[in-house]
């Protein structure tokens, strides 16, 4: 097919490999994989996740949150940043709001869900950028982004030192780019790590890996509203073909707690602890079927660990 020939001329894979090759790419320290625990909604949940990880000997490299910086008080934001810093863990907070939380009707219509994660109009673009600025001012050095326009402007702000030069942009699964060419665009726009859709096969992941050097964030278990997949037996194959990869442990058969708050703290704590238990199960399988896979030993210099307020690394 002529399209395959043209893709090869552009340095892109011309197909999804039937027998995906080993990825030769690694994190800067040589590791193939790191661990991310998502949906860590507030300081109490962060404390519980780290305590459970210590008890179960689960290395946690990155914590992410989904309700948004906008729904954290100044004290909660400072507490989360301080806890993550003391534990040498990257803290990635969601930059909100998006269309799905706005007054427009299309995002909640039967065929309009694709716009729910986009910044709606200039005012919402401003609001999301302000969420990123507030994160940076609190010492946080990683934010979750869902919108290409937000990403492109935030990257220019970083380049012009309107944001700290060590600020990282973690692309959310909700951006939904799903092929090597589109994910390369996100990389060119300034992404630092990319959360792929939850249902990509190892062959599709390998094709994306061939096109980008970005670390890929891959759900080993995904929430019900993201497919509800439980892929623990695939973890070794995912690490083999997609390295460097953040293996990410969501939770099936769990309530959607976004936006979270004090009325859901006990539920969020229980869910956080169970995500760590699921991570232990997944890592045991990884060690069983791919014992040579290396992870990063904390502290790690390239993680976007929060800094002291006002400090630019």
Secondary structure, DSSP 8 states (H G I E B T S, - for coil): -HHHHHHHHTT--SS--SS--------TTS-SEEEEE----SHHHHHHHHHHHHHHT----EEE-SS-GGGS-HHHHHHHHHHHHHTT-EEEEE----GGGSS-SGGGSTT-GGGTTS--HHHHHHHHHHHHHHHHHTT--EEEE--HHHHHHHHHHHHTTSS-TT-EEEE-GGG---SHHHHHHHHHHT-SEEE--TT--HHHHHHHHHH--SEEEEEEE--GGGT--B-GGGHHHHHHHH-SEEEEE--SS-----S--GGGHHHHHHHHHHHHHHHHHHHHHHHHH-TT--B--SS-TTS-B---TT---
